[in-house]
């Protein structure tokens, strides 16, 4: 059974940084596309980033380009989302995904 567990969310002031982690088990790490999506209050899911299956280079959405970076650590079966220069509009529940499987989410709140 594929399991995804996110961590690292929290409350941060505008301009601050957070790093989200997603621990993956039950699947060969890297065998499927992986990435992050988010859902802001009252809005639908928004794709944030991805690393293709078998790949190592990430792609991020235009809305976070230059501020967010996705990476992975194969030895730890873990993916990360480094978020810098956070803005109030980044407030959302962030979910990691592998293939069609999604984690339970971690809340990120950007507020002064």
Residue pairs with C-beta under 8 A, 6 or more apart in sequence:
1 26
2 24
2 25
2 26
2 27
2 98
2 99
2 101
3 24
3 25
3 26
4 22
4 23
4 24
4 96
4 97
4 98
4 101
4 102
4 103
4 104
5 22
5 23
5 103
5 104
6 20
6 21
6 22
6 94
6 95
6 96
6 103
6 104
6 105
6 106
7 20
7 21
7 22
7 23
7 106
8 18
8 19
8 20
8 21
8 106
9 18
9 20
9 94
9 106
9 107
9 108
10 18
10 107
10 108
10 109
11 109
11 111
12 18
12 86
12 108
12 109
12 110
13 110
13 111
13 112
14 86
14 87
14 88
14 110
14 111
14 112
15 85
15 86
16 86
16 110
17 82
17 83
17 84
17 85
17 86
18 83
18 86
18 108
19 80
19 81
19 82
19 83
20 36
20 80
20 81
20 83
20 94
20 96
20 106
20 108
21 78
21 79
21 80
22 36
22 78
22 79
22 80
22 81
22 96
22 103
23 76
23 77
23 78
24 34
24 77
24 78
24 79
24 96
24 98
25 77
27 98
27 99
27 101
29 72
29 74
29 77
30 53
30 54
30 55
30 72
30 74
31 53
31 54
32 53
32 98
32 99
33 50
33 51
33 52
33 53
33 98
33 99
34 50
34 51
34 72
34 79
34 96
34 97
34 98
34 99
35 47
35 48
35 49
35 50
35 51
35 58
35 70
35 79
35 96
35 97
36 48
36 49
36 50
36 70
36 79
36 81
36 94
36 95
36 96
36 97
37 45
37 46
37 47
37 48
37 94
37 95
37 97
37 102
38 45
38 46
38 48
38 90
38 92
38 93
38 94
38 95
38 108
39 45
39 46
39 92
39 93
39 95
39 105
40 46
40 89
40 91
40 92
41 91
41 92
43 92
45 95
46 61
46 63
46 92
47 61
48 60
48 61
48 64
48 68
48 70
48 81
48 94
49 58
49 59
49 60
49 61
49 64
49 68
49 70
49 81
50 58
50 59
50 70
51 57
51 58
51 59
51 70
51 72
51 79
56 72
58 69
58 70
58 71
60 68
60 69
60 70
64 83
64 90
67 83
67 84
67 85
67 86
68 81
68 82
68 83
68 84
69 81
69 82
69 84
70 79
70 80
70 81
70 82
71 79
71 80
71 82
72 78
72 79
72 80
73 79
73 80
79 96
81 94
81 96
83 90
83 108
86 108
86 110
87 110
88 110
88 111
89 110
90 108
90 110
91 108
91 109
91 110
91 111
92 108
93 105
93 106
93 107
93 108
94 105
94 106
94 107
94 108
95 102
95 103
95 104
95 105
96 102
96 103
97 103
